[in-house]
Amino acid sequence: MSKHEVMVYLRREYDETVVPYFHKHLKLFSAKIYPVCERGKQNFVALPWMTIVSKNKTSFNLRVFGNKEEIDSVSVSEFDWNCQHCFAYIKHGLIVVFSQHALQRYNERVRSSVMSSKQAFDIIFRNISYSYRTILPSPTHPLCCYFVIIDALFLGDFDQDAFSPNQKIGEIWLNTCISLKESGESQKGILKTLSQIPFFIKMIGFNPYESPEMNKATERLMKERNKIGALVCLSESIFLLDKLFLIMDLPVKEHIIKYVHAEMRYVEAILQWAGVETNKLTPYGKDGIAIRGELDYKGN
């Protein structure tokens, strides 16, 4: 099976097994979570992991969590593919596969320690809610998915046909991992910018630019003084990444270009509200985030 076929299979198994199980037992989950939050003992409750197995013997580890407003869930599935033991993170419309090679590189290049793939994934899992992804080329690929978590930058395949502007939707297969420590001087700007984004998201508590709640979320944040600094820093980073994407004139479909233009205009409005002179923000130059040509696809 190809990578895409594996993800399609996992999606089907998840939709036919985990989703019905969650909804069937929602009242039971609510009975375990709501009363605890209502009594004020905890603001957030996470139930123990449980294992759900499909009729085709696909195993999913399911965790249900929530507060007095809502109940949610996340699933993890382990599987072997092409002699690699992989982990799939699944939350509603998003599937992110961490290949064994990517987890090994994470161990070597970011953690600088000897851990199993399971231990590495456990660390990543705890921070994946603050992740951010974008599209850029790399020296080895014309287009690449850049998926950044708190302390690591993963690179994965990019499928134009499966592209969604919503950070909560998509199929992503991550092949490798790099770190600031191993990057050359010419790459440090873009990698540093990407590596900071999850910290801004964590300070805010969520990504305000996730569709479809982008407008309401940012309007609410603009009234919270203690989070305005993080919002401005996040907005500057996204504005520069979008501008870099458009300047590079990448071989992507028109609907992707239109989305990036729309996002950049919205982010620009937030920055101008904050008093930032956006006409002075440029991805290249002394105060930029990249060096011209550093990420260009070099071919074979």
Buried (B, 14 or more C-beta within 10 A) or exposed (E): EEBBEBBBBBBEBBEBBBEEBBEEBEEEBBEBBBEBBEEEEEEEBEBEEEEBEBEEEBBBBBBBBBBBEEBEBBBBBBBEBEEBBBBBBBBEEBBBBBBBBBBBBBBBBBBEEEBEBEBBBEBBBEBBBBBBBBBBBBEEBEBBBBBBBBBBBBBBBBBEEBBEBEBBBBBBBBBBBBBBEEBEEEBBBBBEBBBBBBBBBBBBEEBBBBBEBBEEBBEEBBEEEEBBEBBBBBBBBBBBBBBBBBEBEBEBEEEBBEBBEEBBEBBBEBBEEBEBEBEEBBBBEEEBBBBEEBBEBEEE
